[in-house]
Amino acid sequence: MNTKPSRFAVFAYALVFLTALAAPAQLVLAQGLDNVFPENAIAKTYGTGWVCDKGFRKVDDACVAVTLPEGAYLTGSSYGPGWKCSYGHQQKNDECEPLVLPANAYLSAGSGDRWQCGRGYRQFGETCAAINVPANGYLTGSTSGSGWACERTFQATDGACIAIAVPANGYLESSMSGSGWDCERGYRELDGACNAIEVPPNGYLSGRSYGDGWECDRGYQKAQTTCIAVVLPENAHLNFTGNDWECNKPYSKHTEACTSDDRHE
């Protein structure tokens, strides 16, 4: 029996041996390529590759120095220009210009690239103009409107705070619009006065600002300025309002009576 290995077996053994020898060399070569990076760059903390040092930006396969304008600082970000304007500066094109504050203004919080007027002043173009508060008024601190409001019992009229004249049976209200006053319960406004609401017998004050100001009790209905009793026909009952009637089931309303649906049979 011939135990000598065949030519094919010998070739296979040789190929396996050469591959085993080449693997470490390939690994070393790959690791070497990963560690090759340009000047002013360092290897990434995670994964492979490299990043530029702070103050440098990646351009193609190189790290180019960031041109930092006066009044700016490096961000270290790979996005944007790589810098931002310092507090108190405003970016215009590729420069950082110092903000010029008008009188009675201060730098806004945060980035400090804007200014706003102090209390008692409003922005007018590039200046801070004083808010003229009339007598019996006060500053609101709001950036909208006039910037001031009137004290209680006064109302803004043509730039002034005018005393509110409350009629008899009236009271001051908090609304800044309208007359500044309203009538007590049981009274309605008419021609600048508070007139008593005349409630008829079997009626009550509704508390509504519209209509007559009164409603009829349950079992009564309005008839001009009076409350008349609701007359129930046979087989009827008061409806949900209590001021009219409807027929009991299975009766139906026909004119002023409740009739059965089978009345013609």
ABEGO torsion letter per residue (X at the ends): XBABBBAAAAAAAAAAAAAAAAAAAAAAAAAAAAABBBBGBBBBABEBEBBBBBGBBBBEABBBBBBBBBGBBBAGBABEAGBBBBBGBBBBEABBBBBBBBBGBBBBBEAGABBBBBBGBBBBEABBBBBBBBBGBBBAGBABEAGBBBBBGBBBBGGBBBBBBBBBGBBBBABABEAGBBBBBGBBBBGGBBBBBBBBBGBBBAGBABEAGBBBBBGBBBBEABBBBBBBBBGBBBBAAGABBBBBOABBBBEABBBBAAAAX
